[in-house]
Amino acid sequence: MTTPAVDETNGPSGPPAVAARADNVTKAYGAGDTQVLALDQVSVGIDKGAFTAIMGPSGSGKSTLMHCLAGLDSVTSGQVWIGDTEITGLKEKHLTRLRRDNIGFIFQAFNLLPTLTAAENITLPMDIAGTKPDKEWLDTVVNTVGLSGRLGHRPNQLSGGQQQRVAVARALASRPEIIFGDEPTGNLDSRAGAEVLQFLRRSVDDLGQTIVMVTHDPVAAAYADRIVFLADGRIVDEMFSPTADKVLDRMRGFDAQGRTS
Amino acid sequence: MSVVKTSLRNFFAHKGRMILSGMAVTLSVAFVCGTLVFTATMQTTFDKLFSQSASNVMVSPATAESSFEEGNPSGRPDSLPGSIVDDIEAVDGVETATGVVESTSIVAIGPDNDTVGPTTGAPTIGINWSDVELRIMEEPEGALPQGPGEVMIDGDTASSSGLGIGDTLSIVSVTGTSDYAITGVVDFATTNPGASIVYFDLATAQEILLGADGFTTVYVDSDGNVSDAELRDRVEAAVDSDDVRVLTADEFIQENQDALGEVFDIIRYVLLAFAMISLLVGVFLIVNTFTMLVAQRTREIGLFRAIGASRKQINRSVLIEALLLGVFGSVLGFLAGLGLAVGLMALMGAIGLNISTDDLTVSAAVPITGIVLGITVTLVAAYFPARRAGKITPMAALQDAGIPGDVRAGRIRAAIGGLLTVVGALLLVLTTTTDEVGPASGYVAGGLLLTLVGMVVFAPALVGSVVKVLSSVLLRGFGPVGRLAERNALRNPRRTGGTASALMIGLALVTSLAVVGSSMISSASKQIDEAIGADFMIQTSNWQPIPPDAADALRNADHLSATSDFMLMPAQVTTPDGETYEQSFSVVDESFPDMMRVEMSEGSLGEALAPGNVSIDAGRAEREGVEVGDELTITFRGGEETTLTVGAIVAPGSEAEGSPAYTSVATVAESVPEDAMPLPWMIMALADEGMVDEARASLEEAAGALPTLEVRDQADYKKMIEEQVGQLLNMTYGLLALAIIVAILGVVNTLALSVVERTREIGLMRAIGLSRRQLRRMIRLESVVIALFGAVLGVGMGLAWGLAAQQLLAMEGMDVLVLPWATIIVVFIGAALVGLLAALVPAFRAGRMNILNAIATE
């Protein structure tokens, strides 16, 4: 299922195709009086070929939403689809295969296996799957993220920004239907962070990749096509074609709310 | 929070990670304590037996130094004259003197022509029933044996053989074979030491065991008005003979205890040696555990340092954790040791040696030794990790937790290890250059120690190359999972090296013993081929000499062209220069040169066996300045002093069996009365031309009268040696199993801790699509690679040790080198299985890990 993220399922007149979808998803921890709702009846669709950011203050449930969308975490109720596949209720084995073949991940830190070189880290998902990487595509990806000179290096020989770029390259290399990023620039300084975000942006624009990114950084979120705002486990707002200032304003609103509530 | 408090919290917080190290300590300490308790309990059991049975004064022949010395070779025990009991009874202060005749050279045969009695090597004892027996036996059931043809047996023998009152036993003794009706059965009041006892009346015992009117021991009880020492002096004065030893009860008990104590000391030291090996292996486990715990806590320790904890405090906090581990492990070990001792006693009971748990002897020294040992070893092992912890800088708190993988085995360490290994190997090689046993043993011992220490130190430096080679062969088929496993095994060479070293020790011992064992078997069979000309060798299965009746029957079997007895006869030899020494002679018939070839450096075997002649070994001849033609003054045991001529000198290292001092039966008979002639422990026979099968049938028939006799041809004889060596090896492997179990725990421990350490890595791999099955396989492969690395080191070192040992033993005649390929292959397969087994739990746990927890940022 290494389809490039080109609109296939919908005609030109139809609504934008959806790469992932949450339908009335509730995620609860604990039970009875001590029950905490991390997600409260959230429904959201992630558009294909777009860069979506999920924002919200700490404890808003943004990471939980991403984990549920990516099949890393189970939901208490509701359904989650990746493409046309409903993943809620899928067996662990199928979920693993789905993650391997259809999803790419970029985490905040510890993205790479310290024992493998950059190149080996990039092709790891395909190696695990036992598929051959597309050489040409791999070169494109590696050039896009600007790593060609560093492929033989171990992660501990790379800077933080370079490590995250390797992670981006790994996520892109297998041409997944969707890439999830969990604060991918959270550990980087602003320059290195900007570089990584530019690569993500370019991979959406040039390569047609679908990306969902969780972040609390307005500057990072401004690279997205659309921002979904979460607070207290609910989607509270949405913003298209954001700018850092607009996002900051919106976030200030939440902060004020958060302080009063 | 004080340092101690932190240590306590850490210890209990990580108790799961400590379990395996604790088990290593527990197992080793249990083995030590179990050994001490078991041997002490055995000793107590026998001490009780001696002290209960002893009379105030014990009188025995001067030659019978203690009951555990090798008996008289004639099969007739040394005895006191029959008149002695009356002489002693006349002594003032003596209440009663009880004469006892006791001999172990009897065989009891049941109605089905099978041996009745212990199968474990413990003796069958023939003895006359007297009141002194009631000190260790219950009241007999049935009737006491009266006159010839009646016996009473002990209850344990009765129940194990299924015989009882009214059944018939056939008893073979030095004087002949007769049938006896069992008239009574008597149970042990104390612990049965494992022997079978057959009681006769006094006259019968004297007649069949001694063939004379005499006693082997006189139990002298005082009338209570005199001290034991005083009574001893009076008895001594009354018998007034150099041939008699008179001891007080205390002296008697002490003497027997000492004699037995030597046996138990040997058992104790052998078992303790194996316990030490496993303790040594345990050290690796503890070092690895603490190293990994310290590595995992780097940031925490850095924080402690940042807020003002001193190096010393950090160092101490780790050592306190080790102390706790040592205390827990050792105390549990002591308790487990008690259980082990009870278990061993139960095992002994199953083979006939009943030791009562009432006698369980636990001196304060046992827990003290065990616990001090366990704690010391744990602290020593934790010392280096603790020092490393102390060196962690406050900066570590601020940096990302050091991801292991960049830990390079120190160059200096590698250089030292390499140097030690090379010097050790050179010492081993030096063994081949000398013909002297003394320096050669020194080389082997030094080489063993240096290569062991050297390899342990050097192992991390070898991880890179050896693991790569192993992986390229083994893991090729496993694709990326194999590659990940290889990288994981390579990432921390010191850890992999330490884990493998633990396994290496046990496997090196197994391999070197296998080399020695297989070389021993082949050397022996080569010697048999070269030296033995006899078609048949007849011996008893329990190593007792062959009784006269059976020997006669064998000598007279049909289709034999010749037979030769093979006896061993102790003697005192005086050289022309007046030097006196003890020498055991191989006493054989004139036909012996046809049965066995003995290489002579001067003269021939025939000349050694000519009337009035003996041979002497080359070494002795040189030392004493004795040449062919010289006359030696020789007193054979139980004989008169005589003068014999050196007829030949035996070349060094040429004797296949027995002693290099040969003489003929006829020569010995000249100076030794018939009663004192030794019984043959082997009879060799040569079949008539072309009548081998017939001769065998005839010998088997002759041997049929005594079920313990075994007729063996050369092939059987080789097989017997092979089996004996095999049994010895298996016993040793069994004892080494403990060390190997501890090493396996070490592999489990390393894997389990590294799985914990790699939680986030595993989570990442699972997130990007590594299946549980692949993850488990990765850990299993890593484990197999580590285990095989240990096997490569162990087998390599074991071969070197084995080769050197064989070179050393070649001087003693073990000159054929055979490499035990089968064992080596088994070691490798076993190591791979150990790897799989060790990965079972860690792999399962890694598979169960929650991905979200694993990838969650701190």
HADDOCK unambig.tbl for C-alpha pairs under 7 A between the chains (distance, minus, plus):
assign (segid A and resid 72 and name CA) (segid B and resid 851 and name CA) 6.97 0.50 0.50
assign (segid A and resid 72 and name CA) (segid B and resid 852 and name CA) 6.70 0.50 0.50
assign (segid A and resid 93 and name CA) (segid B and resid 771 and name CA) 6.89 0.50 0.50
assign (segid A and resid 96 and name CA) (segid B and resid 769 and name CA) 5.08 0.50 0.50
assign (segid A and resid 96 and name CA) (segid B and resid 770 and name CA) 6.86 0.50 0.50
assign (segid A and resid 96 and name CA) (segid B and resid 771 and name CA) 5.89 0.50 0.50
assign (segid A and resid 97 and name CA) (segid B and resid 769 and name CA) 6.07 0.50 0.50
assign (segid A and resid 99 and name CA) (segid B and resid 767 and name CA) 6.87 0.50 0.50
assign (segid A and resid 99 and name CA) (segid B and resid 768 and name CA) 6.03 0.50 0.50
assign (segid A and resid 99 and name CA) (segid B and resid 769 and name CA) 5.29 0.50 0.50
assign (segid A and resid 100 and name CA) (segid B and resid 768 and name CA) 5.38 0.50 0.50
assign (segid A and resid 100 and name CA) (segid B and resid 769 and name CA) 3.78 0.50 0.50
assign (segid A and resid 104 and name CA) (segid B and resid 768 and name CA) 6.83 0.50 0.50
assign (segid A and resid 105 and name CA) (segid B and resid 768 and name CA) 6.63 0.50 0.50
assign (segid A and resid 111 and name CA) (segid B and resid 764 and name CA) 6.84 0.50 0.50
assign (segid A and resid 113 and name CA) (segid B and resid 761 and name CA) 6.32 0.50 0.50
assign (segid A and resid 114 and name CA) (segid B and resid 405 and name CA) 6.89 0.50 0.50
assign (segid A and resid 115 and name CA) (segid B and resid 405 and name CA) 6.69 0.50 0.50
assign (segid A and resid 115 and name CA) (segid B and resid 487 and name CA) 5.81 0.50 0.50
assign (segid A and resid 115 and name CA) (segid B and resid 488 and name CA) 6.97 0.50 0.50
assign (segid A and resid 115 and name CA) (segid B and resid 491 and name CA) 6.71 0.50 0.50
assign (segid A and resid 125 and name CA) (segid B and resid 768 and name CA) 6.15 0.50 0.50
assign (segid A and resid 125 and name CA) (segid B and resid 769 and name CA) 6.40 0.50 0.50
assign (segid A and resid 127 and name CA) (segid B and resid 480 and name CA) 5.72 0.50 0.50
assign (segid A and resid 128 and name CA) (segid B and resid 480 and name CA) 6.13 0.50 0.50
assign (segid A and resid 128 and name CA) (segid B and resid 770 and name CA) 6.20 0.50 0.50
